[in-house]
Amino acid sequence: MHPAHPRVLSVIPPMTQLNTPYPSTAYLTGFLRSRGIDARQADLALALVLELFAPAGLAQLHEAVQALPEAERPPQTAWFAASFDTIAAVAPRTIAFLQGRDPTLAHRINTRTFLPEGARFASLDHYVGEEGEDPLAWAFGALGLQDRARHLATLFLNDLADVLRDAVDERFEFVRYAEKLAAAQPHFDPLAQALAEPPHLIDRTLQRLALQALDEHDPGVVLLSVPFPGSVYAALRIAQAVKAARPEVVTVLGGGYVNTELRDLAEPRLFDFVDYVTLDSGERPLLALLEHLAGRRSRARLVRTFWREGEAVRYTNFVEPDIPFEEVGTPTWDGLPLDRYLSLLDMLNPMNRLWSDGRWNKLTVAHGCYWKKCSFCDVSLDYISRYEAASATVLVDRIEAIVKETGQTGFHFVDEAAPPKVLKALADELIRRGVAISWWGNIRFEKTFTPELCRLLADSGCIAVSGGLEVASDRLLKLMKKGVSVEQVARVTKAFADAGVLVHAYLMYGFPTQTAQDTVDALEYVRQLFENGCIHSGFFHRFACTVHSPVGLNPADYGVTLQPLPEGRFARNDVAFVDPTGTDHDRLGQGLKKGLYNFMHGIGLDGDIRAWFPVRVPKTTVPRRFIERALERA
């Protein structure tokens, strides 16, 4: 190890996901070690949840519930207090089951008498049909023993999370913890006020875990990676604990949230918690910062780094080339407790379960996006705009090293859009070497994905793909510069489906100039895609305009007017806009989501899609057999 550099500890703050480590620390740790730097990592998100649901944590939660006046206890806390002895007894076993360490417990869980059932279990009652019918039979076929038990165990954990929210911190979530304090938040005041409050049970537990990590690793530098707004509050609570206990330790903030929302950072109070904030790919800025801390580089030669001087925030970007993608090293999960992650089965959507169920090795096939034209995307930022691929040889070398280290062969390729050429070369190399893995990832539904290529990818281990159909309208797809048509998407998705690959479509509503007619037609296209076996899963999300996207940069090209951004020195990302069409996207969105949910379960595929909307909508203009004929023409 490089003796001149301080030891580096990369931390995953709460909350990201509980089934597998968020990959940023694995990437950075692998890279730093490849440069001879002593680098360690810790997942405090997982550690926090395991600590809170351990017997001691549950006892403290019970005390917090008991401190609430009985007349004012929300229903979930009353359930917890009444069932506490049973909850405390079964929680450790349930955690062990979700970690895969006690699979035979599934039989007990499935009796529905083992776990105390709070409000979350009421969701099962919505699906009960005839008397005696299995309430989970609707879930894409009857669930197997383990799946059923994991779903019930996940509902139990969600019940406990509700109690934490009611009794300790109303902002607590397993994924988006205190998100509103940071998401597109122009002022630091909400975060500053929250961080100034006396620490509650969750804060105290997190602070204790942070100090344990400091004692164990004795770092000179702590990296806090915040991919989402829902991990900022906890990251700063960790930084607060580090500063109080070991003020000489240098704290650095980075990650996806910083890269998108803090590009114009001018808030000096943030630097009461962290010493430096870095933008975009962290490898080059970190090398420069470590050289600076070792006395071998002046502050004027830092790269893409914010720091504070007096009460002023400075930004230094000494121009140096980024580390080529081929040279960033192999991610390592060394130091992370891979046997303690929780395999949750929360949403019974077949694609969403891949996100939360099972521990996936996360790997990037190429840096950035090879297309980088979509008008809703942050195409001006480094994580999209700087496209670099690695050779298939290097990628399979990394895959083999990761399998050897983790003992697990499941991979989630986390690219914005994995390039078809690279995937073909990767598939050929995997097959040539006889490397058997399972993999899934995000793609563009472009014509390069022929039936032959889809079969090759399936043969190499591809089990699922997701891609953006966005608004299923050729007019709007052209306005988005998506580079695909509805007909083309039908052919590509059908080719993947015929190859035995699960296909998930990302769908969007509320795009500029989208009318009620566009929305109805989009749902009709989606209905036909399900009817013809092209897609198996989908999700509608509301369009949000960001300051870094083409819509945010050139709103007139999309027929909208941007609202002025609020004044502030902190986060800047989402921007409100006025669309002259005046479409009621909130009401239409209800119909889109309801229709899609039913299509995924094979319900209503032969009906009139107007029935799903809570308001009067026009009749679709899409020919009834449009997708079927598009597939015939292929």
Secondary structure, DSSP 8 states (H G I E B T S, - for coil): --TTS--EEEEE-S-S-SSS--THHHHHHHHHHHTT--EEEEEHHHHHHHHHTSHHHHHHHHHHHHTS-GGG--HHHHHHHHTHHHHHHHHHHHHHHHTTS-TTHHHHHTTTSSS---GGGHHHHTT--STT--TTTTTTS---HHHHHHHHHHHHHHHHHHHHHHHT-TT--SSSTTGGGTTT-S-SHHHHHHHHS---HHHHHHHHHHHHHHHHH--SEEEEE--SGGGHHHHHHHHHHHHHH-TTSEEEEESHHHHHH-TT---GGGGGT-SEEE-SSSHHHHHHHHHHHTTSS-GGG-SSEEEEETTEEEEE--------GGGS-----TTS-GGG---------TTHHHHHSS--EEE-SEES-SS---TTS-TTSHHHH--EE--HHHHHHHHHHHHHHHS--EEEE--SS--HHHHHHHHHHHHHHT---EEEEEE---TT--HHHHHHHHHTTEEEEEEEEES--HHHHHHTT----HHHHHHHHHHHHHTT-EEEEEEEE--TT--HHHHHHHHHHHHHHHHTTS-SEEEEEE---BTTSHHHH-GGGGT-EE------SS---B--EE-TT---HHHHHHHHHHHHHHHHTT-STTS-GGGG-SS------S-TTHHHHHHHH-
